[in-house]
Amino acid sequence: MSRGASASATRRRWPLILAWTIALPPLSAILALLAAWLSPESAAWDHLVRYRLWDYLAQTAQLGLGAGFTAGVLGIGLAWLVCRFEFPGRRWLEVALALPLALPAYIVAFVYVGLLDYAGALATGLRTLGLALPSPRNLIGASLILGLVLYPYVYLLCRAALLGEGMRCYEGARTLGAGPWRAFFVGVLPALAPAWIGGVALVLMETFADYGAVSVLGVETLTVGIFRLWQGMFNLAAATQLASILLLAALLLAILEASLRASGGVGSSLRTRRIRLSPLAGLVVALIPLAVLAFALLVPVAQLAVWAIDHPWPLSKLLPVVLDTLAIGLTAAGLITFLALALAVAERKGSQMPGLRLASFVAGLGYAVPGAVLAVALLAAIGGAYRRLGLEPAVYGSLGLLLLVLAVRFIRVGHAAVAAGFARFRPSLSEAAKALGAGPFLRARRLHLPLLAPSLAAAFLLSTVEVMKELPATLLLRPFGMDTLAIRVYAHTAEGMWAEAAVPALLLILIALPPAWWLVRRR
């Protein structure tokens, strides 16, 4: 083949090349985790198998089941209430019920530990009345708290499904003579299966990825084991091998969620006829989502506000942490939005190319991989590449590596928003502009970017919120001397200083809530 023909073929394949270039970091991380088994750490594994491994596996599995069940029940039930019944405050609650996703689980965890632990204010007050509350520092407490924070994943997907085909299935079952409960369990739940199973899969991904909440609540999961091997025993190789176990579970969940998302369309949004309840019945029904919202959002924020008033931070101490948080969050979000746009353009231009869908799936796998696992894997991959070149690895504690890990971790968040914007494009508009003589750059500047602006803004805001909440990767890879609000929260809660952690925790929530409200309303 001539050089000109080869260059022409390369130009035609640029969408595929671009997509696989974006997919290269997560692919490298996966390969690094698998390659770690070529030189197993026998001594570390003998200790793990004898003393800790089975506890890590059992507690990770039990926590996943508990949090998934809690989030599933809350998400399906609340979606059914707001879609089926008309009651006071429904429109406001329909949006507000998604807001707990803006709260990091580790913040909600330490608030409830501070309230309910033996020395907590609420527990102490109840003991004076002769009452006692169980401590949340166990598997049941961790399952309830994580389920309470993560149920919006199930709620949002089930609500969208109920506004489509789900309600039709209910009405069909009722027409065939089924009672309300039978119609729900036989007609609605099977129709919603792609939605609630996909939502529970996302909950499990987040649960397996969590480090902050489980460390506060005393649950020893695989993520905790990875931290102990790396930071406690300084054994990166063994930490990488242990991380590969968590990677396998994450990949299986990612494949399940992607297959359900691809096959489980919910139809177009419909104007469903809700049952208008009597004033008393409406008040009773409204109390259910209000109670969930109170435990998931209002109680934590109120308790943090009380602690923050009692233990204020001086501005000279707080300002550098806020600036570091915003610097990392905005920079990583800009990088994520740029990569998400590039990947969406590659998908649109090369939609018929074999291998492009696989590249897009691999590029988004970082979201299914816990931040600690991703940090370990990419550090091992980059360190191995440096050593093969005869260079000394100098990436640990660098801002560049942290931004790379955050971009790989959350590119799927940005890509989902940008791809939704592209899905609304009408090819006829671009063809008309092209027929009028507009070149590709003029079409992009005058047509495509204005139409994509809301989706790009959503991608940027979502990514910013997720990056600022991320704890494990930031904790492991931050440059020396750089602190974020999440790290300050972790540093204080690790010492049991709940009240001292209130100011950075409250700031983190106040920064995340307005974008979350805007995005949910827009959705």
C-alpha positions as a printed NumPy array, in Angstrom:
array([[  0.   ,   0.   ,   0.   ],
       [  1.362,   3.44 ,  -0.916],
       [  2.104,   6.029,   1.72 ],
       [ -0.758,   8.209,   0.459],
       [ -3.266,   5.346,   0.596],
       [ -2.096,   4.446,   4.099],
       [ -2.533,   8.045,   5.264],
       [ -5.994,   8.158,   3.704],
       [ -7.019,   4.929,   5.485],
       [ -5.713,   6.342,   8.782],
       [ -7.773,   9.508,   8.28 ],
       [-10.876,   7.408,   7.679],
       [-10.231,   5.4  ,  10.844],
       [ -9.633,   8.417,  13.075],
       [-12.821,   7.909,  15.143],
       [-11.707,   4.386,  16.053],
       [ -8.152,   5.546,  16.825],
       [ -9.447,   8.401,  18.973],
       [-11.846,   6.154,  20.905],
       [ -9.154,   3.57 ,  21.667],
       [ -6.716,   6.326,  22.677],
       [ -9.239,   7.503,  25.281],
       [ -9.809,   3.881,  26.319],
       [ -6.061,   3.217,  26.734],
       [ -5.695,   4.317,  30.416],
       [ -8.524,   2.121,  31.783],
       [ -7.344,  -0.737,  29.571],
       [ -3.797,  -0.291,  30.92 ],
       [ -5.145,  -0.335,  34.476],
       [ -7.006,  -3.595,  33.873],
       [ -3.982,  -5.212,  32.257],
       [ -1.741,  -4.039,  35.113],
       [ -4.035,  -5.664,  37.666],
       [ -3.992,  -8.922,  35.737],
       [ -0.234,  -8.77 ,  35.152],
       [  0.384,  -8.425,  38.885],
       [ -0.381, -12.143,  39.242],
       [  2.691, -13.01 ,  37.169],
       [  4.735, -12.41 ,  40.348],
       [  2.458, -13.256,  43.281],
       [  3.436, -12.004,  46.73 ],
       [  3.529, -15.362,  48.515],
       [  4.293, -14.068,  52.02 ],
       [  1.591, -11.388,  51.911],
       [ -0.965, -13.848,  50.523],
       [ -0.159, -16.456,  53.151],
       [ -0.953, -13.851,  55.797],
       [ -4.086, -12.669,  53.957],
       [ -5.527, -16.141,  53.393],
       [ -4.822, -17.198,  56.964],
       [ -6.153, -14.133,  58.764],
       [ -8.018, -11.535,  56.682],
       [ -9.062, -12.482,  53.124],
       [-12.233, -14.409,  53.919],
       [-13.428, -11.664,  56.262],
       [-12.813,  -9.082,  53.528],
       [-14.756, -11.135,  50.971],
       [-17.622, -11.982,  53.32 ],
       [-18.102,  -8.439,  54.596],
       [-17.884,  -6.962,  51.087],
       [-20.544,  -9.396,  49.826],
       [-22.816,  -8.893,  52.852],
       [-22.519,  -5.128,  52.651],
       [-23.353,  -5.205,  48.954],
       [-26.443,  -7.331,  49.568],
       [-27.623,  -5.144,  52.444],
       [-27.06 ,  -1.813,  50.707],
       [-28.5  ,  -3.116,  47.424],
       [-31.646,  -4.41 ,  49.152],
       [-32.149,  -1.169,  51.105],
       [-31.618,   1.029,  48.054],
       [-33.839,  -1.222,  45.923],
       [-36.78 ,  -1.132,  48.333],
       [-36.516,   2.636,  48.856],
       [-35.932,   3.458,  45.193],
       [-38.776,   1.332,  43.802],
       [-41.217,   2.318,  46.551],
       [-40.576,   6.054,  46.299],
       [-40.725,   6.019,  42.497],
       [-44.083,   4.246,  42.705],
       [-45.475,   6.786,  45.179],
       [-44.559,   9.876,  43.134],
       [-45.697,   8.339,  39.837],
       [-48.946,   6.757,  41.04 ],
       [-50.386,   9.227,  43.559],
       [-51.068,  12.953,  43.7  ],
       [-50.387,  14.311,  47.191],
       [-49.315,  17.601,  48.773],
       [-45.743,  18.547,  47.853],
       [-45.366,  15.786,  45.253],
       [-43.716,  17.984,  42.599],
       [-41.143,  19.305,  45.059],
       [-40.489,  15.891,  46.589],
       [-40.146,  14.282,  43.156],
       [-37.027,  16.4  ,  42.61 ],
       [-35.757,  16.492,  46.187],
       [-35.74 ,  12.697,  46.52 ],
       [-32.768,  12.54 ,  44.132],
       [-30.65 ,  15.006,  46.131],
       [-29.05 ,  12.533,  48.609],
       [-26.708,  11.582,  45.758],
       [-25.006,  14.947,  46.33 ],
       [-23.975,  13.817,  49.836],
       [-20.836,  11.7  ,  50.136],
       [-21.615,   8.504,  52.029],
       [-18.703,   9.041,  54.42 ],
       [-20.255,  12.33 ,  55.616],
       [-23.643,  10.756,  56.342],
       [-21.819,   7.87 ,  58.047],
       [-19.837,  10.001,  60.484],
       [-22.88 ,  12.171,  61.283],
       [-24.882,   9.121,  62.358],
       [-21.937,   7.69 ,  64.254],
       [-21.643,  11.017,  66.077],
       [-25.369,  10.941,  66.87 ],
       [-25.923,   7.258,  67.666],
       [-22.623,   5.996,  69.046],
       [-22.447,   5.457,  72.791],
       [-20.941,   8.884,  73.461],
       [-23.12 ,  10.602,  70.848],
       [-25.508,  13.396,  71.77 ],
       [-28.68 ,  11.547,  70.77 ],
       [-27.637,   8.249,  72.363],
       [-26.66 ,  10.016,  75.578],
       [-29.961,  11.876,  75.724],
       [-31.986,   8.719,  75.146],
       [-30.101,   6.841,  77.853],
       [-31.267,   9.425,  80.365],
       [-34.828,   8.383,  79.405],
       [-34.005,   4.716,  79.805],
       [-33.824,   4.079,  76.044],
       [-30.933,   2.701,  74.   ],
       [-30.167,   2.776,  70.299],
       [-27.896,   0.27 ,  68.522],
       [-24.588,   1.596,  67.246],
       [-24.364,   2.041,  63.464],
       [-20.803,   0.664,  63.51 ],
       [-21.652,  -2.73 ,  62.072],
       [-22.782,  -4.354,  58.826],
       [-26.451,  -3.561,  59.378],
       [-25.754,   0.099,  60.104],
       [-23.426,   0.399,  57.109],
       [-26.004,  -1.284,  54.835],
       [-28.758,   1.078,  55.953],
       [-26.617,   4.212,  55.643],
       [-25.205,   3.332,  52.21 ],
       [-28.658,   2.3  ,  50.982],
       [-30.091,   5.581,  52.288],
       [-27.492,   7.619,  50.392],
       [-27.485,   5.57 ,  47.162],
       [-31.192,   4.783,  46.639],
       [-31.567,   7.681,  44.118],
       [-29.797,   5.511,  41.512],
       [-32.739,   3.103,  41.672],
       [-35.321,   5.852,  42.179],
       [-34.363,   7.853,  39.083],
       [-34.28 ,   4.84 ,  36.771],
       [-37.549,   3.388,  38.105],
       [-39.286,   6.751,  37.922],
       [-38.288,   7.089,  34.265],
       [-39.522,   3.545,  33.575],
       [-42.838,   4.148,  35.337],
       [-43.445,   7.26 ,  33.274],
       [-43.036,   5.033,  30.22 ],
       [-44.171,   1.434,  29.893],
       [-44.292,   0.584,  33.598],
       [-47.627,   2.229,  34.319],
       [-49.161,   0.659,  31.212],
       [-48.259,  -2.781,  32.566],
       [-49.98 ,  -1.95 ,  35.847],
       [-53.139,  -0.765,  34.12 ],
       [-53.108,  -3.882,  31.926],
       [-52.849,  -6.184,  34.934],
       [-55.693,  -4.335,  36.655],
       [-57.846,  -4.668,  33.536],
       [-57.287,  -8.441,  33.611],
       [-58.671,  -8.588,  37.15 ],
       [-55.55 ,  -8.461,  39.296],
       [-55.757,  -6.631,  42.607],
       [-53.508,  -3.595,  43.297],
       [-50.762,  -5.57 ,  45.058],
       [-50.803,  -8.434,  42.564],
       [-50.784,  -5.993,  39.651],
       [-47.719,  -4.309,  41.154],
       [-45.722,  -7.477,  41.797],
       [-46.798,  -9.365,  38.653],
       [-47.185,  -6.494,  36.22 ],
       [-44.952,  -3.623,  37.303],
       [-41.857,  -5.205,  38.895],
       [-41.056,  -7.467,  35.892],
       [-41.55 ,  -4.514,  33.522],
       [-39.227,  -2.41 ,  35.689],
       [-36.587,  -5.141,  35.969],
       [-34.051,  -3.489,  33.622],
       [-34.434,  -0.241,  35.575],
       [-34.221,  -1.53 ,  39.139],
       [-31.6  ,  -4.184,  38.417],
       [-29.498,  -1.576,  36.612],
       [-29.956,   0.828,  39.518],
       [-28.999,  -1.802,  42.092],
       [-25.917,  -2.636,  39.975],
       [-24.865,   1.024,  40.222],
       [-25.466,   0.91 ,  43.982],
       [-23.238,  -2.164,  44.257],
       [-20.491,  -0.454,  42.242],
       [-20.554,   2.522,  44.602],
       [-20.712,   0.255,  47.667],
       [-17.716,  -1.801,  46.571],
       [-15.847,   1.42 ,  45.743],
       [-16.486,   3.036,  49.124],
       [-13.685,   3.517,  51.583],
       [-14.607,   6.54 ,  53.717],
       [-17.959,   5.272,  55.031],
       [-16.82 ,   1.712,  55.712],
       [-13.714,   2.906,  57.551],
       [-15.865,   5.143,  59.78 ],
       [-18.409,   2.353,  60.356],
       [-15.811,  -0.319,  61.104],
       [-16.687,  -2.665,  58.215],
       [-13.623,  -4.374,  56.743],
       [-14.207,  -4.651,  52.998],
       [-11.771,  -5.367,  50.196],
       [-11.189,  -1.629,  49.742],
       [-10.03 ,  -1.376,  53.349],
       [ -7.7  ,  -4.327,  52.726],
       [ -6.171,  -2.591,  49.703],
       [ -5.437,   0.523,  51.786],
       [ -3.865,  -1.563,  54.552],
       [ -1.587,  -3.409,  52.148],
       [ -0.484,  -0.238,  50.39 ],
       [ -0.237,   2.324,  53.184],
       [  0.171,   0.005,  56.176],
       [  2.486,  -2.696,  54.802],
       [  3.905,  -0.639,  51.875],
       [  3.268,  -3.584,  49.561],
       [  1.979,  -2.171,  46.265],
       [  2.274,  -5.527,  44.468],
       [  0.046,  -7.356,  46.971],
       [ -2.4  ,  -4.423,  46.985],
       [ -2.591,  -4.657,  43.193],
       [ -3.31 ,  -8.392,  43.354],
       [ -6.028,  -7.902,  45.97 ],
       [ -7.5  ,  -5.089,  43.866],
       [ -7.891,  -7.491,  40.938],
       [-10.535,  -9.406,  42.926],
       [-12.552,  -6.232,  43.349],
       [-11.995,  -5.439,  39.667],
       [-13.612,  -8.731,  38.643],
       [-16.781,  -7.912,  40.609],
       [-16.819,  -4.373,  39.197],
       [-16.46 ,  -5.608,  35.605],
       [-19.306,  -8.094,  36.013],
       [-21.552,  -5.349,  37.407],
       [-20.55 ,  -2.965,  34.608],
       [-21.377,  -5.544,  31.935],
       [-24.723,  -6.288,  33.609],
       [-25.644,  -2.606,  33.892],
       [-24.585,  -1.84 ,  30.295],
       [-26.564,  -4.781,  28.882],
       [-29.672,  -3.751,  30.826],
       [-29.277,  -0.149,  29.706],
       [-28.987,  -1.256,  26.087],
       [-31.965,  -3.633,  26.145],
       [-34.247,  -2.062,  28.713],
       [-35.727,   0.979,  27.044],
       [-38.604,   2.511,  28.925],
       [-40.511,   4.028,  26.058],
       [-41.444,   7.654,  25.698],
       [-42.496,   9.792,  28.623],
       [-46.268,   9.749,  29.14 ],
       [-48.719,  11.927,  31.003],
       [-49.912,   9.36 ,  33.506],
       [-53.129,   9.892,  35.418],
       [-52.241,   9.894,  39.079],
       [-54.736,   8.98 ,  41.779],
       [-55.719,  12.116,  43.688],
       [-55.813,  11.228,  47.368],
       [-57.992,  12.688,  50.072],
       [-56.319,  15.323,  52.265],
       [-55.701,  12.88 ,  55.112],
       [-54.488,  10.036,  52.88 ],
       [-52.328,  12.482,  50.912],
       [-50.708,  13.71 ,  54.12 ],
       [-49.956,  10.141,  55.236],
       [-48.425,   9.257,  51.855],
       [-46.401,  12.496,  51.785],
       [-44.877,  11.625,  55.163],
       [-43.132,   8.56 ,  53.677],
       [-40.827,  10.413,  51.21 ],
       [-40.465,  13.223,  53.746],
       [-39.186,  10.748,  56.339],
       [-36.692,   9.244,  53.894],
       [-35.52 ,  12.7  ,  52.845],
       [-35.201,  13.743,  56.491],
       [-32.959,  10.788,  57.399],
       [-30.921,  10.962,  54.173],
       [-30.465,  14.741,  53.869],
       [-32.064,  17.008,  56.47 ],
       [-30.769,  15.356,  59.654],
       [-27.131,  15.166,  58.426],
       [-27.15 ,  18.779,  57.189],
       [-28.806,  20.069,  60.385],
       [-26.353,  18.2  ,  62.644],
       [-23.39 ,  19.454,  60.6  ],
       [-24.684,  23.004,  60.913],
       [-24.905,  22.656,  64.71 ],
       [-21.374,  21.247,  64.919],
       [-20.053,  23.906,  62.52 ],
       [-21.446,  26.706,  64.716],
       [-19.835,  25.177,  67.809],
       [-16.503,  24.445,  66.081],
       [-15.887,  27.133,  63.436],
       [-12.777,  27.158,  61.262],
       [-10.759,  30.367,  60.798],
       [-10.769,  31.649,  57.222],
       [ -6.973,  31.399,  57.013],
       [ -7.24 ,  27.644,  57.639],
       [-10.305,  27.024,  55.474],
       [ -9.497,  29.067,  52.374],
       [ -6.473,  27.025,  51.153],
       [ -8.479,  23.796,  51.457],
       [-11.409,  25.256,  49.504],
       [ -9.083,  26.567,  46.798],
       [ -7.316,  23.198,  46.475],
       [-10.702,  21.44 ,  46.252],
       [-11.968,  23.798,  43.549],
       [ -8.676,  23.648,  41.645],
       [ -8.718,  19.84 ,  41.481],
       [-12.48 ,  19.645,  40.9  ],
       [-12.685,  22.234,  38.106],
       [ -9.493,  21.086,  36.347],
       [-10.493,  17.426,  36.392],
       [-14.056,  18.303,  35.315],
       [-12.727,  20.308,  32.366],
       [-10.533,  17.377,  31.316],
       [-13.434,  14.923,  31.723],
       [-15.8  ,  17.1  ,  29.668],
       [-13.212,  17.469,  26.882],
       [-12.568,  13.702,  26.729],
       [-16.31 ,  12.963,  26.898],
       [-16.948,  15.312,  23.973],
       [-14.125,  13.734,  21.965],
       [-15.478,  10.233,  22.642],
       [-19.03 ,  11.255,  21.702],
       [-17.786,  12.806,  18.443],
       [-15.855,   9.611,  17.637],
       [-18.981,   7.535,  18.287],
       [-21.088,   9.759,  16.065],
       [-18.596,   9.838,  13.184],
       [-17.661,   6.137,  13.35 ],
       [-20.901,   4.545,  14.467],
       [-20.571,   1.709,  11.933],
       [-16.922,   0.928,  12.616],
       [-16.28 ,  -2.49 ,  14.178],
       [-14.601,  -2.18 ,  17.549],
       [-15.807,   1.326,  18.323],
       [-18.592,   0.258,  20.706],
       [-16.095,  -1.922,  22.555],
       [-13.686,   1.023,  22.825],
       [-16.469,   3.208,  24.211],
       [-17.381,   0.541,  26.772],
       [-13.747,   0.121,  27.873],
       [-13.33 ,   3.912,  28.137],
       [-16.236,   4.023,  30.587],
       [-15.085,   1.125,  32.745],
       [-13.298,   3.442,  35.148],
       [-16.624,   4.316,  36.772],
       [-17.11 ,   0.663,  37.694],
       [-13.639,   0.428,  39.241],
       [-13.2  ,   1.761,  42.801],
       [-10.983,   4.806,  43.061],
       [ -8.472,   2.978,  45.24 ],
       [ -8.249,   0.102,  42.739],
       [ -7.846,   2.493,  39.817],
       [ -5.126,   4.43 ,  41.626],
       [ -3.223,   1.233,  42.442],
       [ -3.579,  -0.12 ,  38.903],
       [ -2.55 ,   3.027,  37.04 ],
       [  0.368,   3.603,  39.39 ],
       [  1.519,   0.022,  38.747],
       [  1.055,   0.417,  34.965],
       [  2.896,   3.735,  34.727],
       [  5.616,   2.594,  37.131],
       [  6.144,  -0.549,  35.059],
       [  6.399,   1.494,  31.855],
       [  8.981,   3.789,  33.476],
       [ 11.082,   0.855,  34.629],
       [ 11.027,  -0.791,  31.198],
       [ 12.417,   2.465,  29.817],
       [ 15.157,   2.447,  32.435],
       [ 13.703,   5.474,  34.236],
       [ 12.886,   5.997,  37.89 ],
       [  9.108,   6.26 ,  38.488],
       [  8.357,   9.777,  39.707],
       [  4.592,   9.911,  39.347],
       [  3.487,   9.032,  42.887],
       [  2.072,  12.117,  44.543],
       [  1.943,  14.073,  41.281],
       [ -1.012,  16.225,  40.286],
       [ -0.882,  14.835,  36.75 ],
       [ -1.443,  11.25 ,  37.925],
       [ -4.282,  12.334,  40.216],
       [ -6.027,  14.181,  37.36 ],
       [ -5.544,  11.169,  35.074],
       [ -7.099,   8.795,  37.629],
       [-10.03 ,  11.154,  38.23 ],
       [-10.605,  11.554,  34.482],
       [-10.556,   7.786,  33.939],
       [-12.814,   7.259,  36.962],
       [-15.527,   9.717,  35.893],
       [-15.364,  10.01 ,  32.11 ],
       [-18.502,   7.892,  31.893],
       [-20.407,  10.491,  33.942],
       [-19.503,  13.232,  31.479],
       [-19.952,  11.006,  28.447],
       [-23.506,  10.072,  29.437],
       [-24.507,  13.747,  29.549],
       [-22.77 ,  14.655,  26.261],
       [-24.108,  11.572,  24.446],
       [-27.641,  12.531,  25.539],
       [-27.097,  15.922,  23.909],
       [-25.898,  14.328,  20.663],
       [-28.939,  12.03 ,  20.676],
       [-31.152,  15.109,  20.241],
       [-29.321,  16.238,  17.103],
       [-31.257,  16.142,  13.854],
       [-29.008,  15.11 ,  10.947],
       [-31.098,  17.318,   8.642],
       [-29.845,  20.463,  10.419],
       [-26.207,  19.612,   9.788],
       [-26.951,  18.584,   6.196],
       [-28.78 ,  21.866,   5.557],
       [-25.85 ,  23.873,   6.951],
       [-23.443,  21.863,   4.824],
       [-25.563,  22.463,   1.712],
       [-25.416,  26.194,   2.411],
       [-21.625,  26.03 ,   2.287],
       [-20.774,  25.949,   6.011],
       [-17.522,  24.113,   6.658],
       [-16.999,  21.68 ,   9.546],
       [-15.537,  24.304,  11.911],
       [-18.274,  26.83 ,  11.158],
       [-20.948,  24.162,  11.674],
       [-19.355,  23.181,  14.976],
       [-19.125,  26.779,  16.19 ],
       [-22.498,  28.069,  15.01 ],
       [-24.677,  24.937,  15.188],
       [-23.299,  22.02 ,  17.172],
       [-21.749,  23.762,  20.191],
       [-24.8  ,  25.987,  20.929],
       [-27.048,  22.913,  20.771],
       [-24.64 ,  20.953,  22.975],
       [-24.082,  23.749,  25.502],
       [-26.659,  22.502,  28.074],
       [-25.294,  18.953,  27.871],
       [-21.704,  20.155,  28.181],
       [-22.681,  22.238,  31.207],
       [-24.386,  19.199,  32.742],
       [-21.3  ,  17.053,  32.082],
       [-19.031,  19.665,  33.656],
       [-21.213,  20.124,  36.755],
       [-21.749,  16.393,  37.28 ],
       [-18.03 ,  15.73 ,  36.94 ],
       [-17.149,  18.559,  39.33 ],
       [-19.471,  17.188,  42.012],
       [-18.203,  13.617,  41.606],
       [-14.539,  14.66 ,  41.669],
       [-14.933,  16.765,  44.81 ],
       [-16.702,  13.869,  46.574],
       [-14.074,  11.298,  45.563],
       [-11.999,  10.241,  48.57 ],
       [ -9.897,   7.077,  47.981],
       [ -8.042,   8.159,  44.819],
       [ -7.467,  11.694,  46.129],
       [ -6.293,  10.388,  49.489],
       [ -3.775,   8.033,  47.894],
       [ -2.434,  10.25 ,  45.092],
       [ -2.692,  13.891,  46.143],
       [  0.521,  15.9  ,  45.911],
       [  2.314,  16.531,  49.182],
       [  0.824,  19.48 ,  51.023],
       [ -2.39 ,  19.574,  48.979],
       [ -5.601,  19.032,  50.93 ],
       [ -9.198,  18.88 ,  49.803],
       [-12.421,  19.154,  51.77 ],
       [-12.922,  15.391,  51.462],
       [ -9.452,  14.685,  52.852],
       [ -9.972,  17.127,  55.752],
       [-13.222,  15.338,  56.596],
       [-11.458,  11.974,  56.52 ],
       [ -8.506,  13.203,  58.579],
       [-10.76 ,  14.402,  61.402],
       [-13.2  ,  11.494,  61.347],
       [-10.33 ,   8.991,  61.398],
       [ -9.512,  10.447,  64.832],
       [-13.15 ,  10.43 ,  65.948],
       [-13.319,  14.253,  65.814],
       [-16.834,  14.459,  64.374],
       [-17.553,  18.077,  65.26 ],
       [-14.213,  19.298,  63.904],
       [-15.036,  17.684,  60.541],
       [-18.362,  19.519,  60.263],
       [-17.19 ,  22.715,  58.516],
       [-15.442,  21.025,  55.529],
       [-18.248,  18.453,  55.3  ],
       [-20.941,  21.139,  55.261],
       [-19.044,  23.152,  52.656],
       [-18.694,  20.083,  50.455],
       [-22.454,  19.509,  50.622],
       [-23.314,  23.171,  49.996],
       [-21.078,  23.206,  46.926],
       [-22.64 ,  19.999,  45.566],
       [-26.344,  20.625,  46.26 ],
       [-27.081,  23.534,  43.821],
       [-25.662,  21.729,  40.742],
       [-27.456,  18.553,  41.823],
       [-30.791,  20.402,  42.16 ],
       [-30.348,  22.066,  38.748],
       [-29.426,  18.79 ,  37.069],
       [-32.334,  16.854,  38.567],
       [-34.802,  19.592,  37.624],
       [-33.384,  19.599,  34.104],
       [-33.699,  15.822,  33.923]])
